Amino acid sequence: MKFAQFLTIIALGTASASFAADKHDHGHEHKPLHGGVVVEVKDMDYELVAKADVLQLYLRDHGKPADISKSSAKLTLLTGSDKQEVELKPAGDKLEAKGSFKTAANTKVVAVVSTAGKSSTARFVLK
């Protein structure tokens, strides 16, 4: 394992708990609407649906679907010592990529989402 990859895995492992949606009251729920894993970053909910043949990322702003027409995302999947990078593009109401993906339980995923010239990072752990 490369040293940089090792550091990435350590950073994800220690940081992922801090990005989980907490139970605070601000008018909307953090429940998955599409069967995925939800995290909140800066009042935006990110729901990642990860299957072996498709990756989908839904964005909600204060509980309402966000405009993703000019958005993109780069996902980094870490499964054991394997690393896979995937670009997601708009597809209807979500960002999506089709292909072959390693989506086992406990896979760590870092999503860097670019919207309107701004980027944000969301971290997930697949169930």
N, C-alpha and C positions, 0 to 999 in steps of 0.2 A: 504494500500500500504506500502510495506517495505521501510525503509529509503534508502537503497542501490539502490533499483529500482527507487525511486524518484530522487536520485542524477543522475542516469544514464539518465533518461528522461530529466532532466534539462540540463545536459551536451550535450546531443544530440541536443536539441532544440537550444542551443546557438552556437554549433559548426557546425551544418550542413550547414549553409550559407557560411562558410569559405571554405568548400570543394567543392562547386559547380564549374563547369568548367567556367573559366573566358574567356573573349574575348581578348586573347593575341595572337600575331602572332609567331607561331613556326612551321609552315609547315603542320599542320593537323587540321581537324575539330573535334569538340567534339559532333557530332550529333549521336543519336542512330541509329545503323544499324540493330537492331533486335526488335525495338519497345519498348525498355526499357528506363531506366533512366541512364544517363551518368554522372560520376564525374571523375575528374582527380586528381591523387595523384602521385607526383614525376615522371612526364612525362609519366605515364601509364594511359590509359583510362579504366575505369571499367564500364561495362554496365550491369545493373541488370534488368532481365526480371522476374517479379513476377506475377504468376498466382495462383489461388486457389489450383491447383494440381501439380505445378512444379515451381521450382526456378532455374534460369539459370544465370550464371555470365560469361560474356565474357571479356577477357583482351586484350588490344591492346597497343603495345609499339610503340610510335610515328606513330600511324595510321595503323600499321600492326599487324595482329594477333600474340599474344604471345604464346610461347610453354607452355602449361599447363599440359603436360603429367605427370609431377612430382609435381604438385601443389595440394593444397587443400584449402578449405575455411570454416570458421565457421561464420554463419550468426546469428545475434540476431535480431528478429523482435519485435518491441514494438508497439502494437496497443491498444491505451487507456491504461488500467492498465494490459493488458495481455502481457506476454513475452514468446517468443518461440525461441528455439535455434535449429539450423539445420546445419548439416555437408554436404558440397558439395564436390563431387569427380569428376575427369575428365570424360567427356562423349563427345568424338569427339573433337570439337573445343571450348568447354566450360566446366565450372564446373557446376554440376547439382545435384539436389535432387528432388525426386518425393514423393508426400504424400499429406497431407492436411494442407494448410497454410492460415493464416489470412493476406490477402493482400489488405485491404481497403485503400482508399485514405488517405493520411497523416500518414500512417504507417511509422515509422522510422526504418531503417535497418542499422546495423553496420556489415560490412564484414571484418573479419580478414583473410587475404590471405597469405598463406605460399608458397613461390616459391624458390627453390634452397637454402634452409636454411635461407632465409630472410622472414620477415613478414612485411606486410603493412596493414593499416586500411583505409577503405573507408566508408563514411557515405552517406546514401541515404534517401530521403523522397519520398514515392510513390505518384504518381498522380492519 
